[in-house]
Structure formats: structure tokens, C-alpha cells
Amino acid sequence: MVTTVDLGALRRDIAALSERNALEAHAPRTAFDFGDKSIDAMLSRGLQRGALHEVFSTKMNDAGAATGFVIALALRSAGANSPILWLEEDFAIREHGFPYAPGLENLGLDPERLIIVRCASPQDVLKAAADSLGIRGTGAVIIAPWSNPKCLDLTASRKLLLTAQQTDVPAFLLRLGATPADNSAVTRWLIRSAPSQSSGASAPGHPVFDATLIRNRQGMTGHWILQWESDEHVFRQIEPVSGTVVSTPAHRPPQTRKSATG
């Protein structure tokens, strides 16, 4: 089952771990790759683990694809069986529902590893994110403030980046209902849904993402059709499914929903 905790409990856990964190403060930074030779060769050493990575859905109806891509990145970057924290505003359950345990399992994420923290405001989301990133040994932190809150500015994102670097814990900003703005993210991704390829006998195929890396402070950018193979926790680059599709603007800003908490 998915675990949900409150912010106070999370802070108490962080305080209990502060002594251990001080002893581990000088551990080296590491990187993670995609598991696909062609992509990994282009990205050289892969993506920095202790960094801030930002993921947008190209359109509102691609929010599920962006969420799945973030979970895949978290699994790729996190240590085996390490906890993955998901931080969002408390109204989010009304906006896009509660994570579906069988769906998480289909992506390769054991729901027991997922800890969901719901906060009253976007400011609390960012505070809890900084606290969570300060716990060395956390597998990954997914930060999902809705839309474009004013508090998510260059200073706040810089704080998240520095904390992630200090503990080598990956931070993923999931930007649903948002448009890109200046911040300290090391990479920025635009994600679209893409048709999966059946594994035979009309059975559903692996999840497929149309992924565009539009910012990479460490190297090259690019565009790939990526298939996520959940059993092995690897990405595979595939050819797009042929057929006629309706053209849509690649950078059309989604409609935003303003949080009652700002």
C-alpha cells in the first residue's frame, strides 16, 4: 500500500537522522544513466544524481505521461529498495487523484517504497522537499507543486539544488499545469504521451514516452522515443509508431489552475 505521512512526522524523522547526515556530509557525488547505449553515449557520464531535474507535460492530457516518466527516472536513479518521497499540495488528490498501487507496480515501483507527503501550501511543499533532500539515503524526492507558485523562484530552486548536491539525493520537479521559467534545474524535460508497442496477441506493451531534453547544464540536449521496461528498470530507444497523427503545438502553454493557497 502507499504510505501517507504528515509534515510534522517527516520533520521528526529528519531531526532523528541529523547526526548520521553530519557524518556522511563528504560522500562523493554520483550519476545515473538510462540503460540505453545510444542515449548514454550522448549524455556522456549520465545525469547527476545529486541534482535538480525538471519535468513538464507538453499538454494537460500528457500529465500522466510526465508523472510516469518522473517515476521511471526516480527508479533509475534510486538505490534498490530505498524510499521515494512524493511531495504535493493537499488539494492535489482532487485535481488528479491518488496514486494507483497496481499502476505503480506496472511501472516497477513497489508501493511500499512510496511515501506521500501532502502540504497545505506550495511553500510547505518546498520546505518539506529541502528537509527530505537533507536525508542522505533517501532514494529520490519528487516535488510536485501545482502550476507556477511565486515561491518557486530562482532562490528556492537554488536551495533545492544545493541540498541535493550535498547529500547526493536526486530531486525531480514534476511541473503539472505549469509553464517553464528561469530556475536552477540542471535538466529540463518536455514529455508527451506516445503509443506503446504490443508485446503480442494484442497484449499491452511497455510505457512509451516522447521525451525532449530542452536544457542540460552538463552537456547535450536531444529528443527520443523512450520505452520504459519496468522489469529491468531501463529505458530503450525505439522508433516511433508509424501512422497519421493530428499535429498539435509543441509548446502551447497549458491552462493553469491557481491554488487557493497561492
C-alpha positions as CSV (number, residue, x, y, z in Angstrom):
1,M,0.0,0.0,0.0
2,V,1.0,3.6,-0.5
3,T,2.2,5.3,2.7
4,T,1.0,8.9,3.5
5,V,2.6,10.9,6.3
6,D,2.1,14.4,7.6
7,L,4.7,17.1,7.5
8,G,5.3,17.1,11.3
9,A,6.1,13.4,11.3
10,L,8.5,13.9,8.4
11,R,10.4,16.7,10.3
12,R,10.7,14.5,13.4
13,D,12.3,11.7,11.3
14,I,14.7,14.2,9.8
15,A,15.8,15.5,13.2
16,A,16.5,11.9,14.3
17,L,18.7,11.4,11.3
18,S,20.7,14.7,11.6
19,E,23.7,13.1,13.4
20,R,24.1,10.5,10.7
21,N,23.8,13.1,8.0
22,A,26.7,15.1,9.5
23,L,29.0,12.0,9.4
24,E,28.2,11.4,5.7
25,A,28.4,15.0,4.5
26,H,31.5,14.5,2.4
27,A,30.4,11.5,0.4
28,P,31.2,11.8,-3.4
29,R,28.6,12.7,-6.0
30,T,27.4,10.1,-8.4
31,A,25.5,9.9,-11.7
32,F,22.9,7.6,-13.2
33,D,22.3,6.6,-16.8
34,F,19.3,5.5,-18.9
35,G,20.5,1.9,-19.7
36,D,20.4,2.6,-23.4
37,K,23.8,2.8,-25.0
38,S,23.0,5.4,-27.6
39,I,21.4,7.9,-25.1
40,D,24.1,7.2,-22.5
41,A,26.8,7.9,-25.1
42,M,25.3,11.2,-25.9
43,L,24.9,12.2,-22.2
44,S,28.5,11.1,-21.5
45,R,28.6,10.5,-17.8
46,G,24.8,10.4,-17.5
47,L,22.7,12.7,-15.3
48,Q,24.0,13.9,-12.0
49,R,22.2,12.1,-9.1
50,G,22.5,14.9,-6.6
51,A,20.8,17.5,-8.7
52,L,17.5,19.1,-9.5
53,H,15.8,17.8,-12.7
54,E,12.6,19.3,-14.0
55,V,9.8,17.6,-16.0
56,F,6.9,19.2,-17.8
57,S,4.0,17.7,-19.6
58,T,3.7,19.3,-23.1
59,K,-0.1,19.4,-22.8
60,M,-2.5,18.9,-19.9
61,N,-3.6,15.5,-21.2
62,D,0.1,14.4,-21.1
63,A,0.2,14.8,-17.3
64,G,0.0,11.1,-16.8
65,A,3.0,10.5,-19.1
66,A,5.1,13.2,-17.3
67,T,4.2,11.5,-14.0
68,G,5.2,8.1,-15.3
69,F,8.5,9.5,-16.7
70,V,9.3,11.1,-13.3
71,I,8.7,7.8,-11.5
72,A,10.9,5.9,-14.1
73,L,13.7,8.5,-13.5
74,A,13.3,8.1,-9.8
75,L,13.6,4.3,-10.0
76,R,16.6,4.6,-12.4
77,S,18.4,6.9,-10.0
78,A,17.4,5.5,-6.6
79,G,19.2,2.7,-4.8
80,A,17.4,-0.7,-4.6
81,N,14.5,-0.6,-2.0
82,S,15.3,2.9,-0.9
83,P,12.3,5.1,-0.1
84,I,10.9,7.5,-2.7
85,L,9.2,10.7,-1.3
86,W,6.4,12.4,-3.2
87,L,5.6,15.9,-2.0
88,E,2.5,17.8,-3.2
89,E,-0.3,20.2,-2.1
90,D,-3.2,18.7,-0.2
91,F,-5.7,19.6,-2.9
92,A,-3.9,17.5,-5.4
93,I,-5.9,14.4,-4.7
94,R,-9.0,16.3,-6.0
95,E,-7.0,17.5,-9.1
96,H,-5.5,14.3,-10.3
97,G,-6.5,11.6,-7.8
98,F,-4.5,9.3,-5.5
99,P,-1.6,7.2,-6.9
100,Y,-3.0,3.8,-8.0
101,A,-1.0,1.0,-6.5
102,P,-1.4,-1.5,-9.4
103,G,-0.3,1.2,-11.8
104,L,2.8,1.9,-9.7
105,E,3.6,-1.8,-9.7
106,N,3.3,-1.9,-13.5
107,L,5.9,0.8,-13.7
108,G,8.2,-1.3,-11.4
109,L,7.6,0.7,-8.2
110,D,6.7,-1.2,-5.1
111,P,4.0,1.0,-3.5
112,E,5.6,0.2,-0.1
113,R,8.6,2.4,-1.2
114,L,6.5,5.4,-1.9
115,I,5.9,8.0,0.9
116,I,3.4,10.7,0.1
117,V,3.6,14.0,2.0
118,R,0.7,16.4,1.4
119,C,1.2,20.0,2.4
120,A,-1.1,23.0,3.0
121,S,0.7,25.3,0.6
122,P,3.4,25.4,-2.1
123,Q,5.7,27.0,0.5
124,D,5.3,23.9,2.7
125,V,6.0,21.7,-0.3
126,L,9.3,23.4,-0.9
127,K,10.2,23.4,2.8
128,A,9.4,19.6,3.1
129,A,11.4,19.0,-0.1
130,A,14.5,20.7,1.3
131,D,14.2,18.8,4.5
132,S,13.7,15.5,2.7
133,L,16.7,16.1,0.4
134,G,18.8,16.6,3.5
135,I,18.3,12.9,4.5
136,R,21.2,11.0,2.9
137,G,20.0,7.6,1.9
138,T,16.6,8.7,0.5
139,G,16.2,7.1,-2.9
140,A,14.7,10.2,-4.6
141,V,12.4,13.1,-3.9
142,I,9.6,14.0,-6.3
143,I,8.4,17.6,-5.8
144,A,5.1,18.4,-7.3
145,P,3.8,22.0,-6.6
146,W,0.8,22.8,-8.8
147,S,1.2,25.3,-11.6
148,N,3.6,28.2,-11.2
149,P,3.7,29.3,-7.5
150,K,5.5,32.5,-6.8
151,C,7.6,30.9,-4.1
152,L,9.2,28.5,-6.6
153,D,11.7,31.2,-7.8
154,L,15.4,31.1,-8.6
155,T,16.4,31.3,-4.9
156,A,14.1,28.4,-3.8
157,S,15.3,26.2,-6.7
158,R,18.9,27.0,-5.9
159,K,18.4,25.9,-2.3
160,L,16.9,22.6,-3.6
161,L,19.8,22.1,-5.9
162,L,22.5,22.8,-3.3
163,T,20.8,20.4,-0.8
164,A,20.6,17.7,-3.4
165,Q,24.3,18.2,-4.2
166,Q,25.3,18.0,-0.6
167,T,23.6,14.6,0.1
168,D,23.7,13.2,-3.5
169,V,19.9,12.6,-3.4
170,P,18.1,13.2,-6.7
171,A,15.3,15.8,-6.8
172,F,12.7,15.8,-9.5
173,L,10.4,18.8,-10.0
174,L,7.1,17.5,-11.6
175,R,5.5,20.6,-13.1
176,L,1.9,19.8,-13.8
177,G,-0.2,22.7,-15.0
178,A,2.9,24.8,-15.3
179,T,5.0,26.7,-17.9
180,P,8.8,26.8,-17.9
181,A,10.5,29.7,-16.1
182,D,14.1,30.6,-15.0
183,N,15.4,28.4,-12.2
184,S,18.4,26.3,-11.1
185,A,17.3,22.9,-12.6
186,V,20.2,21.0,-14.2
187,T,18.0,19.4,-16.8
188,R,14.5,20.3,-18.1
189,W,12.3,17.7,-20.0
190,L,9.2,18.1,-22.0
191,I,7.1,14.9,-22.1
192,R,4.4,13.8,-24.4
193,S,2.3,10.6,-24.5
194,A,3.4,8.1,-27.1
195,P,1.7,4.9,-28.3
196,S,3.1,1.7,-26.9
197,Q,4.0,-1.3,-29.0
198,S,2.1,-4.5,-28.2
199,S,4.1,-7.4,-26.9
200,G,1.9,-9.8,-29.0
201,A,-1.6,-11.2,-29.0
202,S,-3.0,-7.7,-28.6
203,A,-1.4,-7.5,-25.1
204,P,-0.5,-4.1,-23.8
205,G,3.1,-3.0,-24.3
206,H,5.6,-1.2,-22.1
207,P,5.0,2.5,-21.3
208,V,6.5,4.8,-24.0
209,F,7.4,8.5,-23.7
210,D,8.0,11.1,-26.3
211,A,10.9,12.9,-24.4
212,T,12.6,16.1,-25.3
213,L,15.6,17.3,-23.2
214,I,15.5,21.1,-23.8
215,R,18.0,22.0,-21.1
216,N,21.1,20.2,-19.9
217,R,23.7,22.3,-18.0
218,Q,26.1,19.3,-18.1
219,G,26.0,18.6,-21.9
220,M,23.9,17.9,-24.9
221,T,20.2,18.0,-25.4
222,G,18.1,15.8,-27.6
223,H,14.8,14.1,-28.5
224,W,13.9,10.4,-28.0
225,I,11.1,8.0,-28.1
226,L,11.8,6.0,-24.9
227,Q,10.3,2.7,-23.9
228,W,10.4,2.0,-20.1
229,E,11.0,-1.7,-19.4
230,S,9.8,-1.9,-15.8
231,D,11.1,-5.4,-15.0
232,E,14.7,-4.3,-15.6
233,H,14.2,-0.6,-14.8
234,V,15.8,0.5,-18.0
235,F,14.9,2.8,-20.9
236,R,15.2,1.6,-24.5
237,Q,15.1,4.0,-27.5
238,I,12.6,2.9,-30.1
239,E,11.3,4.0,-33.5
240,P,8.0,5.9,-33.4
241,V,4.9,4.0,-34.3
242,S,4.0,4.8,-38.0
243,G,0.7,6.3,-38.9
244,T,-1.1,9.6,-39.3
245,V,-1.5,11.8,-36.2
246,V,-3.1,15.2,-35.7
247,S,-0.4,17.9,-35.4
248,T,-0.5,19.9,-32.1
249,P,1.6,22.9,-31.0
250,A,4.6,21.6,-29.1
251,H,4.9,24.5,-26.8
252,R,1.3,25.5,-26.2
253,P,1.0,26.6,-22.6
254,P,-1.5,24.5,-20.6
255,Q,-4.4,26.1,-18.8
256,T,-3.4,26.6,-15.2
257,R,-5.3,26.2,-12.0
258,K,-4.5,28.6,-9.2
259,S,-4.2,27.0,-5.8
260,A,-6.3,28.6,-3.1
261,T,-3.1,28.7,-1.0
262,G,-1.2,30.7,-3.6
